[in-house]
Amino acid sequence: MAIQRTLSIIKPDAVGKNVIGKIYSRFESNGLKIIAAKMFHLSRAEAEGFYAVHKGRPFFNDLVEFMISGPVMVQVLEGEEAIAKNRELMGATDPKKADPGTIRADFAQSIDANAVHGSDAPETAAVEIAYFFPSHEIYSR
Ligand code: UDP
């Protein structure tokens, strides 16, 4: 098993519901350490850049509007198989299909307001972490 880092975003719907702490507690109680964290209110250009891979998909404009609708909490998580572990804790993209007890099942209401983002592979994790955090703002212990 490898120690990995992954980028996590608590999206505007979950920040608005005041559940940052509840979501952090799930990370921490499942072996994921928060090694960097920052709150942002993303500009349109920042949100479009982050989701550039989805440009041209039918949901892209709505996704960008949603991501700039309020502040987001962005963190780097570190731990054994952190990328898959975080995706497991998040649950399926559509909260209606997410397993009970996952973050999306418990805190999200729709596929477009689905509470959290998590990197899906080591390559995307590296790019996404660098998008928000210079290396000196990451505190691996
Ligand atoms: N999304 C959406 N409608 C869709 C598919 C995706 O609004 O039909 C949004 C949703 O917020 C999702 C994000 O686009 O979290 C990125 O999609 P992806 O397939 O990468 O899902 P994720 O990795 O977030 O589970």
Residues whose N, C-alpha, C, O or C-beta is under 5 A from the ligand:
A	BS01	UDP	F59 L63 T93 I111 D112 N114 V116 G118
